[in-house]
Amino acid sequence: MSTPEISQVLAQMRVLAAQAGAPAVNESSPAKGGSFQQLLTESIGKVNDLQQQASSLKTAFERGDDNVDLAQVMIATQKAGLAFTAMAEVRNKLVDAYRDVMNMPL
């Protein structure tokens, strides 16, 4: 893509973002937030936290804790399972992208 084509695409993206109500992307400013590695590490940590929370709720329910009911346990378990499945899909997509890049001809 040439420079004018890229500028046109960026202009179209800004128009679509404005129509959708999203903040416009400024190409001159660096991305705010952390690195991709930091984002991925935090996401894995959150999935781990959900799994540990579900496990502790299961244990409390099995011990007969009156403050924990079956609905809480089931919801926490489903959240943890869904988060793990999503993380596995992200990992699979990253591995596929890595393989695609490594197989590109020079």
Residue pairs with C-beta under 8 A, 6 or more apart in sequence:
1 9
10 25
10 27
13 25
14 24
14 25
17 23
17 24
17 25
18 24
33 39
34 42
40 90
43 87
43 90
44 87
46 83
47 80
47 83
47 84
47 87
50 76
50 79
50 80
50 83
51 80
51 83
51 84
53 76
53 80
54 73
54 76
54 77
54 79
54 80
57 68
57 72
57 73
57 76
57 77
58 73
58 77
60 67
60 68
61 68
61 69
61 70
61 72
61 73
